[in-house]
Each structure stands twice: as C-alpha cells, then as structure tokens.
Amino acid sequence: MRKQKRDRSSTLYNRGFNAGISGKSREECPVNNADMRSCWMTGWREGREAHWNGMSGVSAIQINPSLA
C-alpha cells in the first residue's frame, strides 16, 4: 500500500509547531514564500503558546481531549 503524501502546508505547520515548542526563534523559518511562511508561523505561534503553558514533549503534541 502506498503512503499518501501530506500537503506542504501541514508539514510546515508541524515543523513550525516543533520549532516553537522547543523554544526556537521565529527567525529560523526556512520558507520565503508568503503563503507557506504563514503556515510555518501559525504552527510556531501555537508551539510557543504550548511552551509557555508548560507543555513539552508528547504532552504538547498529543493533547488528550477528555482532559482539556
């Protein structure tokens, strides 16, 4: 069975989230295209918010909806 490729925007969002949760600067965004940069920055902002709220590691990535 072939794996389905993810669209570029969700991949950039996930990478931005991981950068934000690990405390990296937004200046490290690897994208120059405005639309794609927006996806990365949205993930980065949410990752920074999760970082500030004390989430890290698996708890930040997999939030249990019954506990939230």
C-alpha positions in Angstrom: 0.0 0.0 0.0 1.4 3.4 -1.0 1.7 6.1 1.6 -0.2 9.3 0.8 1.9 12.4 0.8 0.9 15.1 3.1 0.3 18.5 1.7 3.2 21.0 2.2 1.2 23.3 4.4 0.5 20.7 7.1 4.2 19.7 7.0 5.3 23.3 7.5 2.8 23.8 10.3 4.1 20.7 12.1 7.7 21.8 11.7 6.8 25.3 12.9 5.0 23.9 16.0 8.0 21.7 16.8 10.3 24.7 16.5 8.0 26.8 18.8 7.7 24.1 21.4 11.4 23.7 21.6 11.9 27.4 22.1 13.5 28.3 18.8 13.3 31.8 17.3 10.8 32.7 14.6 13.8 34.0 12.6 14.6 30.3 11.9 11.7 30.0 9.5 13.1 28.1 6.4 10.5 29.4 4.0 10.5 32.6 1.9 7.1 32.2 0.1 4.5 34.3 2.0 1.7 31.7 2.0 4.0 28.9 3.1 5.7 31.1 5.7 2.2 31.8 7.1 1.7 28.1 7.7 5.0 27.7 9.5 4.4 30.9 11.6 1.0 29.7 12.7 2.5 26.4 13.9 5.3 28.3 15.6 2.9 30.6 17.4 0.8 27.7 18.7 4.0 25.9 19.7 5.3 28.9 21.6 1.9 29.2 23.4 2.1 25.5 24.4 5.7 26.0 25.6 4.6 29.0 27.7 1.7 26.9 29.1 4.2 24.4 30.4 3.7 21.7 27.8 6.6 19.8 26.4 7.4 16.5 24.6 4.5 14.2 23.9 2.0 16.1 26.1 2.3 19.0 23.8 1.8 17.0 20.6 -0.9 14.6 21.8 -3.4 16.5 23.9 -6.0 14.2 25.4 -9.4 15.8 24.6 -11.0 14.4 27.7 -8.5 16.3 29.9 -8.6 19.5 28.0 
